[in-house]
Amino acid sequence: MKFSISAVSAAFLLAKCSAFISPSSNTLASTTPKRSKTDLEVAFLDQLPNPFGGNKDTEMVPRPPSTPPPVSNEPEALFSRARAILATDLGLTDPSFLAEDFVWVGPDVVSNGALSKEEYIAAGKFFNLRGAFPDLDYRAHDFRLDPDDPLTVRFTARTVGTMRGELRLRSETLPPNGVRMVCPPEGISMTFDGQSGKLVKLCSGFTMDRLVGNTGGLCGVMAAATVAGSPPSEWEIYPPAAVVSRFFGRSIKQIKEPEDVFLAPFPESVMIQLAKGVLASELGTRDPDLLSEDFTFCGPIVGPLKKKAFLEAFSNFKIKEALPDLQENYSNFRVDPYDPYRVWYDVKATGTRTGPLAGQEGNGAKYIGPPEVASMTFDDNGICTRLTAGAVMDPTYGNTGGLGGVFGIFYATGVPLPALSARPFPQIIARVQKSVLSPITQKDVDDFSDFAKETGSVSTPPLVQNKVVDSPDVEDNKTFVVKKASPPKDRVAASKTFVVPKPPDAPPAPEKLIKQRETLTISENPNDPVTDAFSSIFGGLMAGSSESTQDEVQKQPKESKESTVAKQKAALRAAAEERKKVAAEKQAALAAKKKAAEEKRLAAIAKNQEKKKDLEKKREAAAAAQGAKESLAKAKKGATISLGFLSFGTKEDDEIPKPSSKAPRGVPTLSKWYQNSDGSVTGQIAGSNNFKDGELITTSPIKTQTESGVVVQSVSGSKYYLDENPGSAPLFNFGSKPKLAEPVPPKATSNVVASSKQAVEARKAAEEAKKAKLEAAKRAQNEAMEKMKADLEAKKLEAKQKREAKLAATKKKREVAASEKKVNSNVDSKAAALLVGKKRGSTISLRPKSEAKPASIFGLGSSTKTTVSAPKGIPVISNFKQNRDGSLTGFISGSNSFKDGEKVTTSKLAPGQTVTPGKVVSTVSNSKYFLK
C-alpha cells in the first residue's frame, strides 16, 4: 500500500499533536496530563513507510541519538540569545527558550518568592501585556556580562507602548484609553545554562531610577495598571515611613526623557573619567565642589535629597571606618544613549565590619552586596548635578535581605535599620510569618529559594501552597543564591526520522504535583489560583481564594471531565458577556459625557454672542449720547432756539419710507433729507443693502450739487437719490444719532463646523510651531557649541597676548631700572672726583671759571659767593616744602617724566637726610632730586 507524502505528513502531525491536544479545544495543553499511545495508534504508525528510507527492515530499527552541537557561550552569542528571548516577550510566546528548572525573580521575591516556568507562563498569559499594548517596545540597550558570572547577561530596558486593548488585572478589567506608557529605566538579568544554552533565571521589573517616566517609578504590570488609571497603593511599594513622609511633604515631580539632546557635553571617555573622579572623592564628601549647588540624590526609597542634606547624611554613616576593606567593585561604565549627560555604572561591593557602626563595635560580619546600578548626571561644565544609587538588579544574590545601598550594609553587618523605614508592608508581614514558622520549617527568614529536586521548579508561593516541603537541594544559609537543579544526564535529542518508536511508560507523577499543575488553569474566575500567586499586585488576598477555598474544592466529589469543560466554557462566555456589557456601559457614559460637553460648549458660544450684541447696543447708545453732547457744545451762547423745529429722531410710529421709483437701479433713496454745514446730507434711507429702510443716516460730504430729485455723489464715491420731499435741519437732536453712511461689513455668524476646522488648523499650527521650535533648539545648540569653541579659542588667544604683554612690560621695566642705576652711578662718581683733594668744610664752586665774578656793591672789591648747580641728570625741585609724611612738594624741572614747572609730590625721603636748598636728597624709592 502506497501513501503520498502529504498524507504521511498529515498523519505524522496528527500523531504528534494527539499527545498535546485534549478532546476539548478550550483546554490548555500544559494543564492536561500526558497519556500513552493506544495499541491501534502504535500499529498504525508502525505500518507507515519512510519515504526517505530504502529498506523496510532497516528503517524500523531505532537509530542512536545524534549528539547535539555545542552551545557557544561567547559574549556576542549570549547577547544574541538574550535579544532573541526579548523578541518573544521574555519567553512567553516561545517557552522553548526556557529551561525546565527556569525561575523568574521579580521585585516582590522577598515576600512572595520566585516563580517556576509553569507559573511564569500562566501569569504572562493571564495579564497579556502585549494585548493591552500592541506596540510594546522594550528599547533594550547596554548589553553586558556580569564580572563574576560569564553566563549572566544584564541590560537596560526603557519600555514604551500605547494602551489600545483591555488590561486584565486580578480584580478588574480596564478598558483602553490611548495613553502612551513611558517606563523608567529597568534592569533585566538573564542567566543561561552553559550546556543547553537555555534560560534558567530571569530577573525583571527592577527600577533603576524611579523619577523617570510617567508610571510613578514602576515597571511591568504595575506600570501598565498605573497608565490604565488603577495604580497600586504606595503601601505595597514603599516603606510606611516613606509613605507618611511623602503624604506630609511636597509632591515629587517626574523627570521627562530629554527629547532635543543628542550629544554629550564631552567625549565618552571624559564623561567616564568625570564619574570616576566623583567616586574617588567618596561621592563628593571630600570635595563638595564637584557637586553643583542644585545637586540632588535619589535612591529607591530615599530622596530626592539636596546637596547639604546628602553630604551630612552620607558623612555621618562613616562606612569606610566601619568597613576598612570595603571593595565597591565598580564596572561597566557607559553613557546613557537616551540621556547623553548621564553615566551609568554597576556595583557589586564586599567588605568586613571590623570598625564601629551605628554605635556598635565591629563584629567581623561579612557584607556581600547584590548587583546594583548607579548613575551620575553632569552639566556642560562637568559638574555633577544628580546622583542615583542603591538600585538592586538581582535580590537573590548576597546577604543583604534584598536591600541595596546603605540599607543592605547595615542589614548584612548585624545592625539593620527599622523595618518600617526599609521595607513595604507585604515584605514585613511575609518575613514575620517566616520567622514565626522557622522552628517548624527549619527555614531562615531570608531563605526563599525552596526548590523541588524532582521537578527543578520553584515551590508554589505561600498564598497558593499550604504545606512547605523540605528539599535536600536547598542551601540552608542566609544568602539569597538560588541553587539550580542540574539537568538530567540522559537528555537525548529527538530523532529526525518519521518512525516514532513507542516511548516507555512514564512513571506515575506524585499526586501532590498533579494537583499543583491543575491549579495553574487560567479561567475568568476571580478566585483563580494563578492570580493568587500575584496577590501582591493590586489587592492582596481576596475572599474565597485562601486555604479554605482549596479545602472546599478537595471535599467536593470529582466531576467528569466533560462537565468541567462545560462549566469552564459557560464561565468564559459569562465573563466575556460581562466584559462586553461593562465596556458598552462605559462607552455610553463616555458618549453622554462628550454630548454634554458639546452642548455646554455651544451654550457658551451662544451666550458669548448675546453678550457681544448687548455690548454693541450699549456702545451705540453711548455714541448717541456723545453726539448730543457735542451738538450742545457747538451751539452759540444766548442763541434763540425754536422748539417747533426740535427733532427727537425717528419714531417707531413714523411711516417707513420706500425707495423712489425715480431713483436709478441700485442707488438708495434719501427722504426728509437736509444738508449739514460740512456738506454732508442727513436723512432717512431706503433701498440700501447696509442699512434698514427708514434708518436715519449721515453721508460723507457731497461733492456735487444737492437738490431734490437728483443723484448726488459723496467724496467717498457713494451715490444717493435725494427725494423730492426734503426735510428741515433741527438745531438739536436728542434722539437717535444719524449713522454714517459707510460700508458696514457683514456680521460673522456662528458656525460649529468652522470652529472645528479652526481648532484643527490651530492644532496643526501648534504642531508645526513645536517642530520649528525643536529645530530652532537644535540649531541653537549647534550655534552654542560653535560659539563655545570660538570663545574658548578667543580666551586662549587673549591669555597668550596678556602673557606676552606682561613679559614685555617686565622687560621694559628692568631696562629702565638698569638705565637709572647707571645714571646714578655716573653722578656719584663725578661728585666723588670733585671732592677728592679738598679740605673738610671747604666751599666748592661749581661755577665755570670763565664766568665773571660779581662786583662789590660799595666798590671795595668783589665778594666771593659760591652758587651750587644741580648735578647732571638729576631733576630740580624748587619752592619746595616738606610734608608730614616725610615727602616733598614743589615745582619740578629737568625731568623726563614731568613737564618743567609742574607741581609734584615725591615719595617719602630716606632717613638721615638734611632738607635744605642746594642739596640732593634721595627717597625710599631710590629717586634723587636737587633742592633749590
C-alpha positions, 0 to 999 in steps of 0.5 A: 500500500502506497501513501503520498507524502502529504498524507504521511505528513498529515498523519505524522502531525496528527500523531504528534499533536494527539499527545498535546491536544485534549478532546476539548479545544478550550483546554490548555495543553500544559494543564492536561496530563500526558497519556500513552499511545493506544495499541491501534495508534502504535500499529498504525504508525508502525505500518507507515513507510519512510519515504526517505528510507530504502529498506523496510527492515532497516528503517524500523530499527531505532537509530542512536541519538545524534549528539547535539552541537555545542552551545557557544557561550561567547559574549556576542552569542549570549547577547544574541540569545538574550535579544532573541528571548526579548523578541518573544516577550521574555519567553512567553510566546516561545517557552522553548527558550526556557529551561525546565528548572527556569525561575523568574525573580521579580521585585516582590521575591522577598515576600512572595518568592520566585516563580517556576516556568509553569507559573511564569507562563500562566501569569504572562498569559493571564495579564497579556501585556502585549494585548493591552499594548500592541506596540510594546517596545522594550528599547533594550540597550547596554548589553553586558556580562556580569564580572563574576558570572560569564553566563549572566547577561544584564541590560537596560530596558526603557519600555514604551507602548500605547494602551489600545486593548483591555488590561486584565488585572486580578480584580478588574478589567480596564478598558483602553484609553490611548495613553502612551506608557513611558517606563523608567529605566529597568534592569533585566538579568538573564542567566543561561545554562552553559550546556543547553544554552537555555534560560534558567533565571530571569530577573525583571521589573527592577527600577533603576531610577524611579523619577523617570517616566510617567508610571510613578517609578514602576515597571511591568504590570504595575506600570501598565495598571498605573497608565490604565488609571488603577495604580497600586497603593504606595503601601505595597511599594514603599516603606510606611515611613516613606509613605507618611513622609511623602503624604506630609511633604511636597509632591515629587515631580517626574523627570521627562526623557530629554527629547532635543539632546543628542550629544554629550557635553564631552567625549565618552571617555571624559564623561567616564573619567568625570564619574570616576573622579566623583567616586574617588572623592567618596561621592563628593564628601571630600570635595563638595565642589564637584557637586553643583549647588542644585545637586540632588540624590535619589535612591529607591526609597530615599530622596530626592535629597539636596546637596547639604542634606546628602553630604551630612547624611552620607558623612555621618554613616562613616562606612569606610571606618566601619568597613576598612576593606570595603571593595565597591567593585565598580564596572561597566561604565557607559553613557546613557544613549537616551540621556547623553549627560548621564553615566551609568555604572554597576556595583557589586561591593564586599567588605568586613565590619571590623570598625564601629557602626551605628554605635556598635563595635565591629563584629567581623560580619561579612557584607556581600552586596547584590548587583546594583546600578548607579548613575551620575548626571553632569552639566556642560561644565562637568559638574555633577548635578544628580546622583542615583544609587542603591538600585538592586538588579538581582535580590537573590544574590548576597546577604543583604535581605534584598536591600541595596545601598546603605540599607543592605550594609547595615542589614548584612553587618548585624545592625539593620535599620527599622523595618518600617523605614526599609521595607513595604508592608507585604515584605514585613508581614511575609518575613514575620510569618517566616520567622514565626514558622522557622522552628517548624520549617527549619527555614531562615527568614531570608531563605526563599529559594525552596526548590523541588529536586524532582521537578527543578521548579520553584515551590508554589508561593505561600498564598497558593501552597499550604504545606512547605516541603523540605528539599535536600537541594536547598542551601540552608544559609542566609544568602539569597543564591538560588541553587539550580537543579542540574539537568538530567544526564540522559537528555537525548535529542529527538530523532529526525526520522518519521518512525516514532518508536513507542516511548516507555511508560512514564512513571506515575507523577506524585499526586501532590504535583498533579494537583499543583499543575491543575491549579495553574488553569487560567479561567475568568474566575476571580478566585483563580489560583494563578492570580493568587500567586500575584496577590501582591499586585493590586489587592492582596488576598481576596475572599474565597481564594485562601486555604479554605477555598482549596479545602472546599474544592478537595471535599467536593466529589470529582466531576467528569471531565466533560462537565468541567469543560462545560462549566469552564466554557459557560464561565468564559462566555459569562465573563466575556458577556460581562466584559462586553456589557461593562465596556458598552456601559462605559462607552455610553457614559463616555458618549453622554459625557462628550454630548454634554460637553458639546452642548455646554460648549455651544451654550457658551458660544451662544451666550458669548454672542448675546453678550457681544450684541448687548455690548454693541447696543450699549456702545451705540447708545453711548455714541448717541449720547456723545453726539448730543453732547457735542451738538450742545457744545457747538451751539452759540451762547444766548442763541434763540432756539425754536422748539417747533423745529426740535427733532427727537429722531425717528419714531417707531410710529413714523411711516417707513419710507420706500425707495423712489421709483425715480431713483436709478437701479441700485442707488438708495433713496434719501427722504426728509433729507437736509444738508449739514454745514460740512456738506454732508446730507442727513436723512432717512434711507431706503433701498440700501443693502447696509442699512434698514429702510427708514434708518436715519443716516449721515453721508460723507460730504457731497461733492456735487450739487444737492437738490431734490430729485437728483443723484448726488455723489459723496467724496467717498464715491457713494451715490444717493437719490435725494427725494423730492420731499426734503426735510428741515435741519433741527438745531438739536437732536436728542434722539437717535444719532444719524449713522454714517453712511459707510460700508458696514461689513457683514456680521460673522455668524456662528458656525460649529463646523468652522470652529472645528476646522479652526481648532484643527488648523490651530492644532496643526499650527501648534504642531508645526510651531513645536517642530520649528521650535525643536529645530530652532533648539537644535540649531541653537545648540549647534550655534552654542557649541560653535560659539563655545569653541570660538570663545574658548579659542578667543580666551586662549588667544587673549591669555597668550597676548596678556602673557606676552604683554606682561613679559614685555612690560617686565622687560621694559621695566628692568631696562629702565631700572638698569638705565637709572642705576647707571645714571646714578652711578655716573653722578656719584662718581663725578661728585666723588672726583670733585671732592677728592683733594679738598679740605673738610668744610671747604666751599666748592664752586661749581661755577665755570671759571670763565664766568665773571665774578660779581662786583662789590656793591660799595666798590671795595672789591668783589665778594666771593659767593659760591652758587651750587648747580644741580648735578647732571641728570638729576631733576630740580625741585624748587619752592619746595616744602616738606610734608608730614609724611616725610615727602616733598612738594614743589615745582619740578624741572629737568625731568623726563617724566614731568613737564618743567614747572609742574607741581609734584609730590615725591615719595617719602625721603630716606632717613638721615637726610638734611632738607635744605636748598642746594642739596640732593636728597634721595627717597625710599624709592631710590629717586634723587632730586636737587633742592633749590 
